Amino acid sequence: MSGALDPSALLAVAEEAAAGAADELLRRRGRTHAVATKENDSLVSDADTAAERLVLRVLRERTPGFGIVSEEAGADLVPGAPHWIVDPLDGTTNYLRGLPDYAVALALVEEGRTTLSCVVLPESGARFTALAGRGAYRDGQRIAVAREVPGRSLTGTGFGTAGVVREAQRSVADSLLRGGFEIREPGSASVGLCRTACGAYDGYLEFGIEVWDTAPGALLVQEAGGVVTGWGGTPFDPADGDLIAAAPAVHARLVDAGGARPPVPATGGAK
């Protein structure tokens, strides 16, 4: 990791930023929100931007030489420097509807490799963290992907807002059902990947999403002992906008069920 701050200090920065954003989201719960629709038909609210401002302020104060890629504010990269990936509110629709499945998600990328992850689920207060090579944790307790569970394998997936993505995702859902999987749709990739990392889901797969949807949760699953690839089992690249993350015993079946990668790029629409 960067020599400017040691890994534990960097993780503390991420936790401070994510916790502050989570508190702000909770404070704004139940209010009437200003909501706009983005070009990909996904929603952005004043809660998203308020949480993002808090996160960015902490990151810029604590790590002034680092770049940032954030969902609403865009990219502010520094050549040769590490950069933060920020999703200030993953699951905007859930949040606006009063549903509990939403998250604040951060990751740190150094020399093209995700080295740190922090995902906070504001409603429960659960905090998921990982440092590359050091395991994954929920509230300080080490977590692991599912081993042996009763019944059919349970996988999470997501459905974007853009029409071309939704049509392809429908075909994948049909394939998963035919393959004997039970399906859950959390409405937030970060939530689904946290559940995979701690064994509540056997796996999670989605495409047509963005780097802030994939990078934080993917490291959690990897550090919890899971397998993370791109669609079709290709090497995982967070910027590709797709992933298949699962317990080792389930991953190959999920790859088979997903089939060949649909011709759908990222920018498919966050929830």
Secondary structure, 3 states (H helix, E strand, C coil): CCCCCCHHHHHHHHHHHHHHHHHHHHHCCCCCCCEEECCCCCEEEHHHHHHHHHHHHHHHHHCCCCEEEECCCEEECCCCCCEEEEEEEECHHHHHHCCCCCEEEEEEEECCEEEEEEEEECCCCEEEEEECCCCEEECCEECCCCCCCCCCCEEEECCCCCHHHHHHHHHHHHHHHHCCCEEECCCCHHHHHHHHHCCCCCEEEEECCCHHHHHHHHHHHHHCCCEEECHHHCCCCHHHCEEEEECHHHHHHHHHHHCCCCCCCCCCCCC
